[in-house]
């Protein structure tokens, strides 16, 4: 039997996906005059902060 995905979970996944897309695009635009390594490092740092924030949020809810 196929289980249904919780609507709230699906909506939060969409919010995080599009929010992260906007965040990474803003970082790329802000670092367009810098080298590719600087942009990649800034995006990797932001990605790690985002994952850390999600982990902390989920742990505190449980």
C-alpha positions as CSV (number, residue, x, y, z in Angstrom):
1,X,0.0,0.0,0.0
2,X,1.3,3.5,-0.9
3,X,1.5,5.9,2.0
4,X,0.6,9.5,1.5
5,X,3.2,12.2,2.1
6,X,2.2,14.7,4.8
7,X,1.1,17.9,3.1
8,X,2.9,20.1,5.7
9,X,6.2,18.2,5.0
10,X,5.8,18.6,1.2
11,X,5.2,22.3,1.5
12,X,8.2,22.9,3.8
13,X,10.4,20.9,1.3
14,X,9.2,23.3,-1.5
15,X,9.9,26.3,0.7
16,X,13.4,25.1,1.5
17,X,14.2,24.2,-2.1
18,X,13.1,27.6,-3.5
19,X,14.6,29.5,-0.6
20,X,17.9,27.8,-1.0
21,X,17.8,28.4,-4.8
22,X,17.3,32.1,-4.2
23,X,20.1,32.2,-1.5
24,X,22.6,30.5,-3.8
25,X,21.7,32.8,-6.7
26,X,22.1,35.9,-4.5
27,X,25.6,34.6,-3.4
28,X,26.5,34.0,-7.0
29,X,25.4,37.5,-8.0
30,X,27.3,39.0,-5.0
31,X,30.5,37.3,-5.9
32,X,30.4,37.6,-9.7
33,X,33.5,39.9,-9.7
34,X,35.4,37.3,-7.6
35,X,36.9,34.0,-8.7
36,X,34.9,30.8,-9.0
37,X,36.6,29.5,-5.9
38,X,35.3,32.3,-3.7
39,X,31.7,31.9,-5.0
40,X,31.9,28.1,-4.4
41,X,33.4,28.6,-0.9
42,X,30.7,31.1,0.0
43,X,27.9,28.8,-1.3
44,X,29.4,25.8,0.5
45,X,29.5,27.8,3.7
46,X,25.9,28.9,3.3
47,X,24.8,25.4,2.5
48,X,26.5,24.0,5.7
49,X,24.8,26.8,7.7
50,X,21.5,25.9,6.2
51,X,21.9,22.2,6.9
52,X,23.0,22.9,10.5
53,X,20.0,25.2,11.0
54,X,17.6,22.5,9.7
55,X,19.2,19.9,12.0
56,X,18.9,22.1,15.0
57,X,15.3,22.9,14.2
58,X,14.3,19.3,13.8
59,X,16.1,18.2,17.0
60,X,14.4,20.9,19.1
61,X,11.0,19.9,17.7
62,X,11.4,16.3,18.8
